[in-house]
Amino acid sequence: MSRANTNKHENYEILNLIGYGLAKFDMDFVREFSFKTKQDFFIYLVNTGIAKTIGTIKNRQDLFDPFFENARKG
């Protein structure tokens, strides 16, 4: 199947890994990449083209939140 026939984001897999990491490890995950805030991490991901918007990243985290003990419900 060609890439044009899919609706997946071009960075679908990496965004899933980022969402998983954020849901499971929260700020520990962000600090592993040397960022002090989630906002700085999110802006970096948008500026590098990994995600188109900050909302994209938050939505990925929301997908994985229900699988982990955290205050977020997804």
Secondary structure, 3 states (H helix, E strand, C coil): CCHHHCCCCCCHHHHHHHHHHHHHHCHHHHHHCCCCCHHHHHHHHHHCCCCCCHHHHHHHHHHHHHHCCCCCCC
